[in-house]
Amino acid sequence: MIKEFEIYVPDEKIELLNQKIDLTRWPDEIEDGRWTLGTDKSFLQEAVRTWRHDFDWRKHEAKLNEVGSFKYKTQSGLELHYLHKTSNSKNAIPLLLTHGWPGSVQEFLKIIPLLTEGRQGIEFNVVCPAIPGYGFSDKPTELGMNSEEVAKLENELMLSLGYNKYIAQGGDWGATITKWIAELFPENCIAIHLNLVLAFPGEGDDPMEGVTPEEAKGMENLQKYQETGFGYFAIQSTKPQTLGYGLNDSPVGLAGWIIEKFHGWAAKESNQLVVPLDEVLAIVSLYWFTESITSSARLYYENGPIGFSFNKVNQPMAGAIFENEIARPPRAWAEKIYNIEQWNQYPGGHFAALENSEILASDIFSFAEKLKIL
């Protein structure tokens, strides 16, 4: 069953947020100006001041509703929240966009109009579901909701909308969900586009065979991430419930946890985020108002180390490789798993739809042109 869903956060919840911000007990800090130990205190204090006094949630709420906000009750009974925007073309290509963590459907607000307005005769009907446990989708009530199970629900959603053939796209956990969709539903998912490509050398293979010097340098991104930015992954994949007691009750704790990712997953060591603070605060607010930080973190526990299989998928695949991405596997590794039709590298980082919406949209259009599916 599909129904329209107007997003509206009651004034009482906004007032409670402000009250809890006012009651914050700030920790001490050994300051180094480089976020070495985590979110910089002075930066976070200013961000929270903006959140408390200047941020307008109603503006962001309206943006989500303007796109088209719906809920779908799956056969299991779990409800998925999703955004759905159609183009004016009767030949529009259905496109499924799946977010990751700490993202949400808000990641796609800038890219959706680019995709639906079209380019050179190609237009898309865009569907952006919130992963179960994220945003306004239902929270799973029992264990087992990993990327494979999410893939099944998202394919069910697409079929319920009448999209029997579609392209799937994703980054972060959305990339693992997209891979599973291609593997499980080749009769429906005709191609996949990834802005985070997960691939590893085969067992017994020389890992450096076919790897270019530039790709070898890009592999250092993952090493740096594992050495300096992997702590959140360890706790979310082992004890997400323990983490939730603090982050679900402290808006400043939640903001510090999420904002750090929009700083740490970038190349430059500066006191700047990779996207405007207002957009990041909108994402933090969605996690706060929906009380979904614990349930969203639980996906790490469900997925384990990577959340996907190494089975090869035969549908055409496009990889949009952003040079500051957490993981940049060599193409030679990816070719063992994917049927690569397009492989392009761009400046930018992990949050491609937010940071580089026009570049990402252009890459998706180029891929669709190659597929000749109109």
N, C-alpha and C positions, 0 to 999 in steps of 0.2 A: 504494500500500500504506500502510495506517495501522497504527501501533503505539503502545502506551503508552510514555511516556518519563519515567522518574523522574529528576528533576534532583538530582544529587549532586556536589558539588565535593569532591575528595579532600582530606584533612587536609593533605597535603603542599603543595597549592597555597595553602591558607590560611596555612600556616607560611612559605612563600616570600614571600607578600605582606607578612607582618609583618617578615620579614628585610629586604626591600627598603625598607620604610618606615623602618626603623631606620638604614639607610645613606644616607638622604636628605642631599643637599648643598643647603642652602637658599640662594637668591639674596639679594642686597641689595634694598632697597626705599626709594623716596621716598614716605613715608607722607602721605596726605591725608585718610584716613578715608572716602573716597567711592567707592572702587573705580575711580577715573578711569583708571588705567593697567592695570587688570585685577584679578584676584582679590586681595583684601586678605591680606597675609602673616599677620598675627596671627590673622585669622579662619580661614585655611586651616590654620595650625599647630594650632589648637584642634580643628578638624574632623578632622584627621588623627590627633591624639591620641585622639579618640573612636573613630575607625575602628580604630585599633591596639589599644586596650585595652577598649573597652566595646561595640562593635558586635557583633551576633550574626547572622552570615550564615545560620546554620542555621534561625533563626526565619523569615527571608524565603524561604529555600529551601522550607521546609515550606508556606508560604502558596501558593506557585506550584503545588506538587504537589497540594495540597488542592483547588484549583480543578478540576484535570484537565489533565494535561500529556501531549501527544502529538507524534508526528512523522508527516509524510506525505511519501512519496517521489513527487515529481511525475513526469510523463511524460518530462521532460528528464533525470531522474536526481537532480536537486537535492532535498534534503530540507528541508522547512519544519517548524520547531517551532511549535506553537500551543497555546493554552489553549482548552478547550471545556467550557462549563458549560451544562447544559440545565435548563429549568424543569420543574415538575410538570404543566404544562398540555399537552394534546395539540394545542391550537390555538396554541401558542407561535410567535412570529414569529422566523425566523432573522435574526440581526443580526451583521454582520461589522464588527469594530472594528480599525482600523489605526493604529498608533502613528507617531511621527516620530523625529527626532533632537533632543536626546540622550536620547530616551525609550526605552522597551522595552515588552514586554507587561506589565511591572510597573505601568505607568501605570493599568491598568484594574482592579487588584485591589480597589479600593474601590467602583467602579461596577458591577462584575459582579453581586454579590449583589442590588443594588438593581434591576437589570434582570431578573434571573431570578425574583426573588420577585414582581415585578409590581405593577401599580397599576390599580385599577378594571377588572379583567378582562383586562388586557393584560399578557402576559409574553413574555419573549424567550429564545431559545436563543442563547447568545453564543459567537462564535468570534473569537479574538484571535491572529492569526498574527504571528510575528516576521519582519520583512522579511529577505530574503536578505542575509547579511552582518552581521546583528544577532543578538545573543544566541546561542541554540542552533540557529538555522537555519544551513544550510550557507553557506559563503562562495563567491560566484561565482569561477570560475577563469579567466574571460575577460571582456573588456569587453562592454558592452551591456545590463547589468542596470539599466535605468532604471525610472521609475515605471510606464511603460506595460507593460513586461515583468513587473514585480511584479504588476500588476493581472491579467494573464493567469494567473499562478500562483495568485493568491488566488481567482479565480473557479473555477479547476480544483479547488482545495481544497473550496470550498463545494459544488460538484457531487458530489465524491467522498463528502461527508458526507450526501448526499441532499437538500441544500437547493437546489432548482431555482429558487426564488423567494426573494429576501432583500432586506433593507435594508442599505446600506453606510454606515459612519460613519467620519470621520477628522478629524484636525488635523495641522498641520505637513506633512511629506511624506505622511502618511496622507491628507490632504485631496487631494493631487494623485493619489495612487493611487486614491482613491475616485472622483474625477472621471473617470479613465480607465476604471474599471470600468463606470460608468454609460454612458460613450460607446461602449465596445466590446461590452458585453453587456446591451443593453436588454431582452432576453428573460428575463434572470435577475435583474438588479438592478432592483427595482421602484421604488426611491426612495433618495435620499441625504441624509445629515445631516452638516453640516460645522461644526466650531467654529473653523476658520480658512478664511475665504472668500477665494480668490484671484480677482480680477477687475480689469480695466483698461478705460479708455475705448476705444471703437472708433477706428480710424484716421480722422482727419478730423473726429471729433465734438468738440463743445465739452465738455471734461472736467468742467466745473462745472454743466452742465445737469442739473437735477433733484436737485442735491446740497443737502442742508439745512445750515444753519450748524453744527449739532452734528456732522454727518458731516464737514464741512470741518475742524473742529477735530480729529476723530479721525484724519484723514489725517496729522496731525503725528506720530503714533506711528511711521509708516514712515520719515518724514524723520529723526527722532531716531535710529532704529535704524540707518539707513544711515550717519549721521554718526559714531555712537559705538559701535555694536555689530556692525558688518558684517565685521570683520576675519577672524573664524573662517570665514565663508562664502567669502571670497576665497581663503583658503589651501586649504580643503577642496574647493573646486570647481576648483582648478588643480593643486595639488601635494599630494594627500592622502597619498601614499606617504612623502614627506619628513617630514610631520608624524608619521606613524606610528612612525618610528624612536624618537622621544622618548617619545611617550605610551604605546606598547605596552610600554616597558621601565621607565618610572617611574610607580609608582602615585600619587605626589604630583603629578607633572605631569598625569596623567590626571584626578585629582580637581580640580585647579585649573582645568583646561580645561572640565570639565562643571559644576562648582559655580558658576562665574561666570555660566552661563546661567540658573541658578535664582535668581540675584540680579539680573542685568542685565535680564531680561525681565519686570520688574515696574515699578510706577509710583513707589513710594516710594524715596527715597535714604536707605537705612538699612543697618545691618549685619545684616540678617535675610534669610533665604531665603523664597521664597514657599510652600514646604512644609517639613515637619519634616526636620531634618538626617538623621535615621535613614532616611527614605524616599529621600533623595538618595544617601546612602551605599550603599543597596541597589542603586540603578541604577548607580552608579560600579563597585560590586563585580561586577555582572553583566558590564559591559564588560571589566573586568580579567580575570575568570576565563575568559571566552570568547575573550579576545584579539581583540575585534571592533571596536576603535576605528578601525583603519585601513580595514577593509572597510566599516564603516558610513559613514565619512567619504567613501568613494569614491562613494556615491550622489549626492553633490553634483556631482562631476565628471560622472557619467553624465547627470544631469538638466539641467545647464547653469543658466541664470538662474532658471527657474521650474518646469520639469518637467511641464508639461501643455499641451494644445492649447486654442485659443479656440473650438473647435467647440461649438455649443449642445447641451445635453442636454435631453431632453424629459421625463424622469421628474421627479416632484415632488421639490423640494429644500427643506430647512430650513437656515437659517443661525442658529447661536447665536453672537452677536457679544459677545465679552467686551471690556470697555472698555479694558483695558490690553494687548490683543493687539498683536503686532508690526505687523500690517497690518489695517486696518479699512476696506475699500473701501465706498463709498456703495452703497446698494441699487440706484440707477439703473445703475451699472456692472454689478452682478451680474445684473440682469434681462436683459442682453444675452446671457448665457451660460447661465443657469439658469432653470428653471421654478419660481419661488419660491412655495411654499405657506405657509411660515412664516418669520418674520424677527423675532427677539427679541434684545434687548440686556440684558446682565447685568454686574454688577461682577465683577472677576477678570481673569485674564491668560491667557498662552499655554498653560499646562499645565492645561487645564480639568478633565480627568478626575481629576487629582491635587488641584488646588486647590479645585474646586467640583463634586465628584462628584454631590451631590444635585441641584444646579441643572441640571447637564448631563443627568442621568438624567430629571429632570422634563421637560426640553425634548424629549427623545427620545420620552417617553411622549405628550406633547401632539401631537407630529408624527404618531405612529402612530394616535392617535385621529382625526385629521383625514383620514388616508388611507382609513379604513373598509375595511381589507383582511381583517378577521377573518371 
